[in-house]
Amino acid sequence: MILQKSWGLIKEYTLNQVCTVKMILVFPQESTSFHYHNLRDDMWIILDDGLELTIGDEKHFPKAGDEFVIPAGTPHAIAARDKPGRVLEIDFGFTAAEDVHRV
């Protein structure tokens, strides 16, 4: 939700929801596994340029500030190219190691 204020705006990502917030750092020339979750949706907020995202069958080359929502059941991965890259991840739903299904 976006809350307009006289001085600017507030982007509200969660409000009284079960969620987990993580900072993901991917080293240069490395990638997370291509995987999906059944029990949660993920939201990625890109913090650094130079990442390559795979979400389902689509490749993305986002800029810092871009945002993506990955619904439960959708395979996804993050790769860094020439430099490290950070992604702020907000997980909506139940987060557990048992719910990481590698493709």
N, C-alpha and C positions, 0 to 999 in steps of 0.2 A: 504494500500500500504506500502511496506517496502522500505525505501530509504537506500541504502548501502553508508556508509561513510568510510573514511580511519581510523577513530577512533572507528567505530562500526556501528550502524544502528539506524534509526528512524522509528517507526511504526506510520503511519499516519492513524487515524481512520476516520476523516472527513476533507473535504476541500471544503469550500464554499457551504455547504449543510444546509438545515433546519434541526436542531437537538436540542435535549435537553439532558443535561448531569446531572446525579443524582448519589448521593452516597446513597446506601440502606444499612441500618443496621438492621439485624434481631436478636432479643434477643434469648437467649438460650431456647430451647424447644418450640419455636414459629415458625410460618410459614406465608408467604403471602398467599392470596387467590389464588386458581387455576383459572386463568383467561386468556383472550386473548384480542388482539386489532385488529381492522380492518384497522386503518389508519396509522399504523406505524410498522416498524421492530424494534426489540430491540437487542442490543449487550451487553452481560455481560462480564466483566473482573473481575475475582474472586480475591479478595484481601486477604482473610483469608482461611485457611484450616478448615475443620469441617462442611461444608455445604452439604446439599442434594438438588439437583435441580431436578425438574420434568419438562421435555420439551416434550410435546405431550405424548406419551406412554412410554417414556424412563426415567429412573432414572440415575442420575450422582452423583458421589462423587468426586468433583474436588479438585485440589490442587491450592494454591495461584498461580496466573499467568495464569491459564487456561482461555480460551476465548470461548464464545458461541454466535451464532447468532440465534435469534428466529424470524422467518418470521411472518408477519402479519397473523392472523387467527390461530396461533398455541398456544394452552393453555400451561401455564407455571406457576411455583411457586418456591419459595426459602424457605427452612427450615434450621434452625440452630439446631445443636444437643446439645452438652454439653457446648458450649461457644458462645458468640456473633460472628456473621460473617458479613463481609462487601462485597458488590458487587458494582463496578462502572458500571452504566447503561448508555448507549448512545442510545437514541431513535432517529431513522431516520424516519422523516415524521411528521405528525401532532399529538401533544400530548394534550389530553383533558380528563378530568374526565369522560365525557360522553362516551368515547371509551374504558372503562374498562368493559368487559363482563365476569361476574363470571360464572364458570361452576358448 
